[in-house]
Amino acid sequence: MPELPEVETTVNGLQKHIVGLIIRDAWSNYDSSYYRGSLTIKDPVFFEYFKENVVGKKIVSIERRAKNILINISGGNTILVHMKMTGHLLYGRYRFNDTSKSRISGVGRVSTSVTDPWEPLSPESLKDPYNRRVRFVLTLNSGRQLALSDTRRFAKVTLVDTKTIHESEHLTGIGPEPLDESFDLDAFNERMDLRPNIKIKLVLLDQNTIAGIGNIYADESLWRTGIHPLRIVKSLTKSERREIFNAIKLTLSRGIDFGGDSMSDYRNILGEKGRFQEQHMAYQRTGEKCRKTGCKGRIIRIVVGGRGTHLCNMHQK
């Protein structure tokens, strides 16, 4: 699932390429009784409302809140996109082929033999198989499209009043942004004190406690500190809390610097891979030697709260 660095990378790309453009058309094939959601484009009735209120509008600005992308348009509305597990936004030139047939080749698997309705023309990176599950498209006056590729169809796209969006059901209750300057050590400790009896890994994943951290960046942050993911929050010393706070800031910032993590589906808006997966110290390195200087441990995998969790069996006690 795209986490804060991947969403931030996407927002940075969108700010560069689509701000100021006009939406000329909207298309979706999310219509399915299984995948419909209340007040999202997966409901065909809501999609018609969505289309009526976005076509002809100008893209004014783009923001991120937690793992949500907020595309503010003229007329006072915001297109909210949550990419969920396998979604990512792409910008380029496409051609619609209404004679094509699209299908899913097994849950979570990508088949290069599948032909989708939207054929990518440029850039070449859009032809990556992981970019070929286009479920939603905005055609822009640049002659290009903003497309949402979403293999498992879990992503959310909806339309919300810009003035009240932060009080909407989509954003209310989300914790503070960990990379904001206002999120200092005192603010971090206040959030930790809300969950004293919970395992630290689960607290870091809780979006109501701190926004944007997911499995990859939680594992990498805890590896840096040498703290075991099963430690209960109230057992952490002041210095250990400080180490976690600093590790979160550093790890998320590095994730952005490297363009996000593309170990799985994620690609940037031009369809290109990020490079943070090349920097992993723990995540998905089961059985490999620990990369901490002087450590003789190996990376093991355990399950915490139903989530695969990676740690060193020596320096994370």
Secondary structure, DSSP 8 states (H G I E B T S, - for coil): ---HHHHHHHHHHHHHHTTT-BEEEEEE----TTT--TTSTTSHHHHHHHHHHHTT-BEEEEEEETTEEEEEETTTEEEEEE-TTTEEEEEEEEEE-TT------STT---TT---SEEEEESGGGGSGGG--EEEEEEETTS-EEEEEETTS--EEEEEEGGGGGGSTTTTT----TTSTT--HHHHHHHHHT-TTSBHHHHHH-TTTSSS--HHHHHHHHHHHT--TT-BGGG--HHHHHHHHHHHHHHHHHHHHTT---SSS---TTS---SGGGG-SSTT-TTSB--STT---BEEEEEETTEEEEEETTT--
